[in-house]
């Protein structure tokens, strides 16, 4: 089980294993749930596994207006994606 010190260090350096400090991490598929996203992590060095839990902390408004710029949010291309309805 993680100590409070290990957890605190991991939260400030999530690219390092909280158990052994290795950067040899394998990231599992992130799964979105109602109010959080979870992701399984495996340290390839010490073989420990844990789950990262992500929650929404804040939002930022986009600086541009998609109706004016005509940018596809998924590809960055200049054509509008067919599933977007722009008045």
Buried (B, 14 or more C-beta within 10 A) or exposed (E): EEEEEBEEBBEEEEEBBBBEBEEEBEEEEEEEEEEEEBBBBBBEBEEBEBEBEEEEEEEEEEEEEBEEEEBBEEEEEEEBEEEEEEE
